[in-house]
Amino acid sequence: ELHLSLFSFNLFGCLTRFLPATWRRRRNFGRYYIKKDFFTHGEIEYLNLAAYNNIEKRIGVTSVLVGGGYIQRFSDYSGIVAMVLYNLTQNEYSPYASPLIIRLGVNIGL
């Protein structure tokens, strides 16, 4: 079973090396469910961040993330999600301190 997101917007979600933490995020992702609750995950994320040592300058950073996860469902379209992702495009501007990213969250299907 394949699920795709055409657009996702979020102001929260990760700890960054960039201070102050004023950033905007857009991401598109896809999930392929291997079994009912286990899935593979791939996404392209774009972050617009305040530059590390320059408050006046903003930079755009694109990350390609792949990995997998588990969802503990409490309805057909909602549940608690745990994912482990790897950043394939980790570089000096990446907001993640490590290429390995752990995400926990809640999915609510509408």
Contact map, one row per residue, 1 for C-alpha under 8 A:
11100000000000000000000000000001110000000000000000000000000000000000000000000000000000000000000000000000000000
11110000000000000000000000000111100000000000000000000000000000000000000000000000000000000000000000000000000000
11111000000000000000000000000111000000000000000000000000000000000000000000000000000000000000000000000000000000
01111100000000000000000000011110000000000000000000000000000000000000000000000000000000000000000000000000000000
00111111000000000000000000011100000000000000000000000000000000000000000000000000000000000000000000000000000000
00011111000000000000000000011000000000000000000000000000000000000000000000000000000000000000000000000000000000
00001111100000000000000001110000000000000000000000000000000000000000000000000000000000000000000000000000000000
00001111110000000000000001110000000000000000000000000000000000000000000000000000000000000000000000000000000000
00000011111000000000000011100000000000000000000000000000000000000000000000000000000000000000000000000000000000
00000001111110000000000111000000000000000000000000000000000000000000000000000000000000000000000000000000000000
00000000111110000000001110000000000000000000000000000000000000000000000000000000000000000000000000000000000000
00000000011111000000000000000000000000000000000000000000000000000000000000000000000000000000000000000000000000
00000000011111100000000000000000000000000000000000000000000000000000000000000000000000000000000000000000000000
00000000000111110000000000000000000000000000000000000000000000000000000000000000000000000000000100000000000000
00000000000011111000000000000000000000000000000000000000000000000000000000000000000000000000001100000000000000
00000000000001111110100000000000000000000000000000000000000000000000000000000000000000000000001110000000000000
00000000000000111110000000000000000000000000000000010000000000000000000000000000000000000000001110000000000000
00000000000000011111100000000000000000000000000011110000000000000000000000000000000000000000001000000000000000
00000000000000011111110000000000000000000000000001110000000000000000000000000000000000000000000000000000000000
00000000000000000111110000000000000000000000000001000010000000000000000000000000000000000000000000000000000000
00000000000000010111111000000000000000000000000011000000000000000000000000000000000000000000000000000000000000
00000000000000000011111100000000000000000000000011000000000000000000000000000000000000000000000000000000000000
00000000001000000000111110000000000000000000001111000000000000000000000000000000000000000000000000000000000000
00000000011000000000011111000000000000000000001110000000000000000000000000000000000000000000000000000000000000
00000000111000000000001111100000000000000000111100000000000000000000000000000000000000000000000000000000000000
00000011110000000000000111110000000000000000111000000000000000000000000000000000000000000000000000000000000000
00000011100000000000000011111000000000000011110000000000000000000000000000000000000000000000000000000000000000
00011111000000000000000001111100000000000011100000000000000000000000000000000000000000000000000000000000000000
00011100000000000000000000111110000000001111000000000000000000000000000000000000000000000000000000000000000000
01111000000000000000000000011111000000001110000000000000000000000000000000000000000000000000000000000000000000
01110000000000000000000000001111100000111100000000000000000000000000000000000000000000000000000000000000000000
11100000000000000000000000000111110000111000000000000000000000000000000000000000000000000000000000000000000000
11000000000000000000000000000011111111110000000000000000000000000000000000000000000000000000000000000000000000
10000000000000000000000000000001111111110000000000000000000000000000000000000000000000000000000000000000000000
00000000000000000000000000000000111111100000000000000000000000000000000000000000000000000000000000000000000000
00000000000000000000000000000000111111000000000000000000000000000000000000000000000000000000000000000000000000
00000000000000000000000000000000111111100000000000000000000000000000011110000000000000000000000000000000000000
00000000000000000000000000000000111111110000000000000000000000000001111000000000000000000000000000000000000000
00000000000000000000000000000011111011111000000000000000000000000001110000000000000000000000000000000000000000
00000000000000000000000000000011110001111100000000000000000000000111100000000000000000000000000000000000000000
00000000000000000000000000001111000000111110000000000000000000000111100000000000000010000000000000000000000000
00000000000000000000000000001110000000011111000000000000000000011110000000000000000000000000000000000000000000
00000000000000000000000000111100000000001111100000000000000000011100000000000000000000000000000000000000000000
00000000000000000000000000111000000000000111110000000000000001111000000000000000000000000000000000000000000000
00000000000000000000000011110000000000000011111000000000000001111000000000000000000000000000000000000000000000
00000000000000000000000011100000000000000001111100000000000111100000000000000000000000000000000000000000000000
00000000000000000000001111000000000000000000111110000000000111000000000000000000000000000000000000000000000000
00000000000000000000001110000000000000000000011111000000011110000000000000000000000000000000000000000000000000
00000000000000000100111100000000000000000000001111100000011110000000000000000000000000000000000000000000000000
00000000000000000111111000000000000000000000000111110111111000000000000000000000000000000000000000000000000000
00000000000000000110000000000000000000000000000011111111111000000000000000000000000000000000000000000000000000
00000000000000001110000000000000000000000000000001111110000000000000000000000000000000000000000000000000000000
00000000000000000000000000000000000000000000000000111110000000000000000000000000000000000000000000000000000000
00000000000000000000000000000000000000000000000001111111100000000000000000000000000000000000000000000000000000
00000000000000000001000000000000000000000000000001111111110000000000000000000000000000000000000000000000000000
00000000000000000000000000000000000000000000000001100111110000000000000000000000000000000000000000000000000000
00000000000000000000000000000000000000000000000001100111111000000000000000000000000000000000000000000000000000
00000000000000000000000000000000000000000000000111100011111100000000000000000000000000000000000000000000000000
00000000000000000000000000000000000000000000000111100000111110000000000000000000000000000000000000000000000000
00000000000000000000000000000000000000000000011110000000011111000000000000000000000000000000000000000000000000
00000000000000000000000000000000000000000000011110000000001111100000000000000000000000000000110000000000000000
00000000000000000000000000000000000000000001111000000000000111110000000000000000000000001000000000000000000000
00000000000000000000000000000000000000000001110000000000000011111000000000000000000000111100010000000000000000
00000000000000000000000000000000000000000111100000000000000001111100000000000000000000111000000000000000000000
00000000000000000000000000000000000000000111100000000000000000111110000000000000000011111000000000000000000000
00000000000000000000000000000000000000011110000000000000000000011111000000000000000011110000000000000000000000
00000000000000000000000000000000000000011100000000000000000000001111100000000000001111000000000000000000000000
00000000000000000000000000000000000001111000000000000000000000000111110000000000001110000000000000000000000000
00000000000000000000000000000000000001111000000000000000000000000011111000000000111100000000000000000000000000
00000000000000000000000000000000000011100000000000000000000000000001111100000000111000000000000000000000000000
00000000000000000000000000000000000011000000000000000000000000000000111110000011110000000000000000000000000000
00000000000000000000000000000000000010000000000000000000000000000000011111000011100000000000000000000000000000
00000000000000000000000000000000000010000000000000000000000000000000001111111111000000000000000000000000000000
00000000000000000000000000000000000000000000000000000000000000000000000111110111000000000000000000000000000000
00000000000000000000000000000000000000000000000000000000000000000000000011111110000000000000000000000000000000
00000000000000000000000000000000000000000000000000000000000000000000000011111100000000000000000000000000000000
00000000000000000000000000000000000000000000000000000000000000000000000010111110000000000000000000000000001111
00000000000000000000000000000000000000000000000000000000000000000000000011111111000000000000000000000000011110
00000000000000000000000000000000000000000000000000000000000000000000001111101111100000000000000000000000011100
00000000000000000000000000000000000000000000000000000000000000000000001111000111110000000000000000000001111000
00000000000000000000000000000000000000000000000000000000000000000000111100000011111000000000000000000011111000
00000000000000000000000000000000000000000000000000000000000000000000111000000001111100000000000000000111100000
00000000000000000000000000000000000000000000000000000000000000000011110000000000111110000000000000000111000000
00000000000000000000000000000000000000000000000000000000000000000011100000000000011111000000000000011110000000
00000000000000000000000000000000000000001000000000000000000000001111000000000000001111100000000000011110000000
00000000000000000000000000000000000000000000000000000000000000001110000000000000000111110000000000111000000000
00000000000000000000000000000000000000000000000000000000000000111100000000000000000011111100000000111000000000
00000000000000000000000000000000000000000000000000000000000000111100000000000000000001111100000000100000000000
00000000000000000000000000000000000000000000000000000000000001111000000000000000000000111110000000000000000000
00000000000000000000000000000000000000000000000000000000000000100000000000000000000000111111110101100000000000
00000000000000000000000000000000000000000000000000000000000000000000000000000000000000001111110000000000000000
00000000000000000000000000000000000000000000000000000000000000000000000000000000000000000111110000000000000000
00000000000000000000000000000000000000000000000000000000000010000000000000000000000000000111111000000000000000
00000000000000000000000000000000000000000000000000000000000010100000000000000000000000000111111110000000000000
00000000000000111100000000000000000000000000000000000000000000000000000000000000000000000000111110000000000000
00000000000001111000000000000000000000000000000000000000000000000000000000000000000000000100011111101000000000
00000000000000011000000000000000000000000000000000000000000000000000000000000000000000000000011111100000000000
00000000000000000000000000000000000000000000000000000000000000000000000000000000000000000100000111111000000000
00000000000000000000000000000000000000000000000000000000000000000000000000000000000001110100000111111000000000
00000000000000000000000000000000000000000000000000000000000000000000000000000000000111100000000001111100000000
00000000000000000000000000000000000000000000000000000000000000000000000000000000000111100000000101111110000000
00000000000000000000000000000000000000000000000000000000000000000000000000000000011110000000000000011111000000
00000000000000000000000000000000000000000000000000000000000000000000000000000000111110000000000000001111100000
00000000000000000000000000000000000000000000000000000000000000000000000000000001111000000000000000000111110000
00000000000000000000000000000000000000000000000000000000000000000000000000000001110000000000000000000011111000
00000000000000000000000000000000000000000000000000000000000000000000000000000111100000000000000000000001111100
00000000000000000000000000000000000000000000000000000000000000000000000000001111100000000000000000000000111110
00000000000000000000000000000000000000000000000000000000000000000000000000001110000000000000000000000000011111
00000000000000000000000000000000000000000000000000000000000000000000000000001100000000000000000000000000001111
00000000000000000000000000000000000000000000000000000000000000000000000000001000000000000000000000000000000111
